Amino acid sequence: MPATASAETTSAVLSVPAAAPAEAAAHYAARLAFEADVSDVHADLESGAPGIVVVDTRSTVGWDQGHIPGAVHIPTARIADLAPELIGPDQTVVTYCWGPGCNGATRAALAFARLGYQVKEMLGGFEYWVREGFAYDSATGVGQRPVDDLTAPRSGISCAC
C-alpha cells in the first residue's frame, strides 16, 4: 500500500517541472524522427515495405556472431567508403550496433547523415532484436531465441505500443 504523502513530501519526478505540452510534443516528434524500435523495423522487413535499408555497423566478428536478416554490413569506419556504392541516396538508413549500452549505431547514424542520407537509429540494437525473439542469421546458420518477456509479450504478438 502506498505511503500517504505529507505536506513535506516532495516529488523527485517534479523537481524539474515537466515541459509545456507544445514543447513536449516537439521533443517527442523529433525523437521519432531520429529513432525506430526493433518491432517496427522487423514489421517493415517482414512486409517488404520500401524505402529503408538496415545497416549493421559492427565488426565482422559481430556480424558473424549474428545479424538481422536482410541487413547490409558496413562497419562504422567503412561507411564513407562503402555507403555510396551499396546504398541508394533515396533510401532511409536504419543503423544498429550491439545494444543500448553501445553508441556505435549513433556514431554510424552521424556518419550517414554527414554523407547526406536520411537516417534513423534502431533502439535496442541487435540485443533487443534477439531478446524480442526475432530470427537472426549468423556464420553458422539461422538462430532464434525465445522471447524475453521483459522486452516483448511471450505470445510473440506485437505489444501495440
Residue, then its C-alpha position, 0 to 999 in steps of 0.5 A: m500500500p502506498a505511503t500517504a504523502s505529507a505536506e513535506t513530501t516532495s516529488a523527485v519526478l517534479s523537481v524539474p517541472a515537466a515541459a509545456p505540452a507544445e514543447a513536449a510534443a516537439h521533443y517527442a516528434a523529433r525523437l521519432a524522427f531520429e529513432a525506430d524500435v526493433s518491432d517496427v523495423h522487423a514489421d517493415l522487413e517482414s512486409g517488404a515495405p520500401g524505402i529503408v535499408v538496415v545497416d549493421t555497423r559492427s565488426t565482422v566478428g559481430w556480424d558473424q556472431g549474428h545479424i538481422p536478416g536482410a541487413v547490409h554490413i558496413p562497419t562504422a569506419r567503412i561507411a564513407d567508403l562503402a555507403p555510396e556504392l551499396i546504398g541508394p541516396d533515396q533510401t532511409v538508413v536504419t543503423y544498429c550496433w550491439g545494444p543500448g549500452c553501445n553508441g556505435a549505431t549513433r556514431a554510424a547514424l552521424a556518419f550517414a547523415r554527414l554523407g547526406y542520407q536520411v537516417k534513423e537509429m534502431l533502439g535496442g540494437f541487435e540485443y533487443w532484436v534477439r531478446e524480442g525473439f526475432a530470427y537472426d542469421s549468423a556464420t553458422g546458420v539461422g538462430q532464434r531465441p525465445v522471447d524475453d518477456l521483459t522486452a516483448p509479450r511471450s505470445g510473440i504478438s506485437c505489444a501495440c505500443 
